[in-house]
């Protein structure tokens, strides 16, 4: 596998991994800081479950992409 593809795969995995953690942590922090300090109005009822599902999906995709990268070496 050429080095450029390894680098692109690694960048993709790290982007998914960090994005997944950010999607998990940021809503929790926003919810605990003085009752939704960074939102205007009321948070939609499905906001937290959707962000959790997005975070889990990003984590799973990151693990799958890293396994694929390791298999292609």
C-alpha positions as CSV (number, residue, x, y, z in Angstrom):
1,X,0.0,0.0,0.0
2,X,1.5,3.4,-1.0
3,X,2.4,5.7,1.9
4,X,-0.1,8.4,0.7
5,X,-3.0,6.0,1.3
6,X,-1.7,5.1,4.7
7,X,-1.6,8.7,5.6
8,X,-5.0,9.4,4.3
9,X,-6.5,6.4,6.1
10,X,-4.8,7.5,9.3
11,X,-6.1,11.1,8.9
12,X,-9.6,9.7,8.3
13,X,-9.5,7.5,11.4
14,X,-8.3,10.3,13.6
15,X,-10.9,12.7,12.3
16,X,-13.7,10.2,12.9
17,X,-12.4,9.3,16.4
18,X,-12.0,12.9,17.5
19,X,-15.3,13.9,15.9
20,X,-17.0,11.0,17.7
21,X,-15.6,12.1,21.1
22,X,-16.5,15.7,20.4
23,X,-20.0,14.7,19.6
24,X,-20.2,12.9,22.9
25,X,-18.6,15.4,25.1
26,X,-19.8,18.8,23.8
27,X,-23.5,18.2,24.4
28,X,-22.8,17.0,27.9
29,X,-20.7,20.1,28.6
30,X,-23.4,22.3,27.1
31,X,-26.1,20.7,29.1
32,X,-24.3,21.2,32.4
33,X,-23.1,24.8,32.0
34,X,-25.9,26.9,33.4
35,X,-28.8,25.2,31.6
36,X,-27.8,25.3,27.9
37,X,-25.8,28.4,27.9
38,X,-24.8,28.1,24.2
39,X,-28.3,27.4,22.8
40,X,-31.1,29.7,22.0
41,X,-34.4,28.5,23.4
42,X,-35.2,25.0,24.3
43,X,-33.0,22.0,23.1
44,X,-35.0,19.7,20.9
45,X,-36.0,16.4,22.7
46,X,-34.0,14.1,20.4
47,X,-30.8,16.2,20.4
48,X,-28.9,14.1,23.0
49,X,-29.9,10.7,21.6
50,X,-29.0,11.8,18.1
51,X,-25.6,13.1,19.2
52,X,-25.0,9.9,21.1
53,X,-25.9,7.8,18.0
54,X,-23.6,10.0,15.8
55,X,-20.8,9.6,18.3
56,X,-21.2,5.8,18.4
57,X,-21.4,5.6,14.6
58,X,-18.2,7.7,14.3
59,X,-16.4,5.5,16.8
60,X,-17.5,2.3,15.0
61,X,-16.5,3.7,11.6
62,X,-13.1,4.7,13.0
63,X,-12.4,1.2,14.4
64,X,-13.5,-0.4,11.1
65,X,-11.3,2.0,9.1
66,X,-8.3,1.2,11.2
67,X,-8.9,-2.5,10.9
68,X,-9.1,-2.1,7.1
69,X,-5.9,-0.1,7.1
70,X,-4.1,-2.8,9.1
71,X,-5.4,-5.5,6.8
72,X,-4.2,-3.7,3.6
73,X,-0.6,-3.4,4.9
